[in-house]
Amino acid sequence: MQRKAYVPGVAALLAAVLAGCTGGSGDGGPSDNSNPGSAGTATQAAQPGRYATLPEPCGAVDEAILEELLPGLEELTDEAQREKAYAGEATLTYDTDRKVGCRWKVESAEATDHLLVDFERVVSYDNAVSDDNRAEQLFAGKRAAAHLPAPTATESGSAGTGSSPVTGPSSSPSSSASSASSSSGSSSEFPSGSPSASPSDLRPRLLEDLGDEAFLDDELSSSGSTTEQRTVTVAFRTSNVIVTVEYAEQPAVVGAVPDSREMQDRARELASRLADSLSG
């Protein structure tokens, strides 16, 4: 008789277990695919960047732009030499899906010009950080490494990214002094052949009209030589790709100073074309 007394309890227990396993949303129980702490709370992977490939760097600059930035190209008479100069030289890379570049160097009677174009595609391996955000972090480090001067306050009292900075680019004291003496007594580090060019407009600065974010750097340095080399760098980010244009010129004549306005205009024009080609 005692064994019969336990039967109702066992039946009730089995009924409760079965109800928990088969209960649906209709009776208020959890559904079959509801498992607290699993799919419902999993972190969604961050979005990939817009770009999955990079352009062929040595073909990214057309001949007309090369001739403008590298005037010595048109002075070359040897056909094989001309072809090699126009073609450029690919930079060393171990992963063409992530980083590619091309450089050109051409000498003329007036100067030696260098051009470097570099593309970097950023991929985040952190599910919590998107490719774009990772590229933004890397670009911030690149911008910080350029030591851009702080922008001045605008008329409204706020600091604008496109306004002129307070000071010139970072360069050695000897370079600054040499630059000043080479510009007919002017103390500007940015001598320019254009009378309308304002030195403050030519200083290193952030750019507002290029990619998602961009900056320009301009440095004049003798580098131990008797002639001064000017290097203009324009870097910009669009989505998860960072593009760098580095344009340098060293005059053949002692005392000559490369024109800052002209070099900046040329480098910015090339950067703008590269940005358009990426967006196309």
Summary of the structure (lengths in Angstrom):
residues: 280
radius of gyration: 30.6
end to end distance: 87.6
largest distance: 119.6
contacts: 815
relative contact order: 0.13
helix: 35%
strand: 21%
